[in-house]
Amino acid sequence: MDDATVTAPAPDEDIDLAYDVFARSCPSRHTLEHVTGRWGALTLGALSENTLRFNELRRRVDGVSEKMLSQTLHALERDGLVHREDRQTNPPRVEYRLTPLGESVAERLLSLIELIEGKMPEVLAAQHRYDGRRPA
Amino acid sequence: MDDATVTAPAPDEDIDLAYDVFARSCPSRHTLEHVTGRWGALTLGALSENTLRFNELRRRVDGVSEKMLSQTLHALERDGLVHREDRQTNPPRVEYRLTPLGESVAERLLSLIELIEGKMPEVLAAQHRYDGRRPA
């Protein structure tokens, strides 16, 4: 961490990184945003528990609007993370579930979510300290 | 997770599952958003490589504005994920680095980022299929 020498990375280090979220024009940055955006993360998390219908998802992802959930699902479906299954019944029944790729993404996302939930006492203590030492 | 041995949590801490990102009023949802928001994720990722000064960070997080980077750093510092070190030199030299908590968060985030970068060919193929089967 205290490496004073901020040089270019060794050439062989970054060599197989064809995609790089740090580069603003890289398409991987958009996918990262779909996955980690407020509603994207919660939608993937909810679907990792169950195949769900639209309204079930809406209840689970507390606070999401119909419009935002619909946009979120389209983006995740387009990225190949969510599969939309139209059961062609009457009344129509549409279900959403994770693809295998969506499952592996959700797994890493959930590991992050669980860490954050578990560390909230530490985070809240830090917020308390921070707010206490700054003028209002 | 359903541990029955929930006896005496420390007064200021809550039991493990007291925090739930799916609940809209849970403070963990805010922290998840700071960590996974567009600039939060890239800032944590950049700092996991090195201690950096503001302008170094700005260059690494390609596309971020001064204002957004500043807001992002404040939120991450307040959550106890980033430490801001003012070296009191002339000219002033302020450095940012991850706290131990920030390091463990960044580790899980990077594992997600690496997965996404590695799976981009699959994502782009899915996007191609999706765009092809929908009317323009």
Interface residues (C-beta under 8 A of the other chain):
Chain A: M1 D2 D3 V6 L17 A18 Y19 D20 V21 F22 A23 R24 P27 S28 R29 T31 L32 E33 V35 T36 G37 R38 A41 L42 G45 A46 R60 V61 D62 G63 E77 R78 D79 G80 L81 L101 S104 V105 R108 L109 S111 L112 I113 L115 I116 E117 G118 K119 M120 P121 E122 V123 L124 A125 A126 Q127 R129 Y130 D131
Chain B: D12 E13 D14 D16 L17 A18 Y19 D20 V21 F22 A23 R24 P27 S28 R29 T31 L32 E33 V35 T36 G37 R38 A41 L42 G45 A46 N50 T51 L52 E56 R60 V61 D62 G63 E77 R78 D79 G80 L81 R97 L98 L101 S104 V105 R108 L109 S111 L112 I113 L115 I116 E117 G118 K119 M120 E122 V123 L124 A125 A126 Q127 R129 Y130 D131
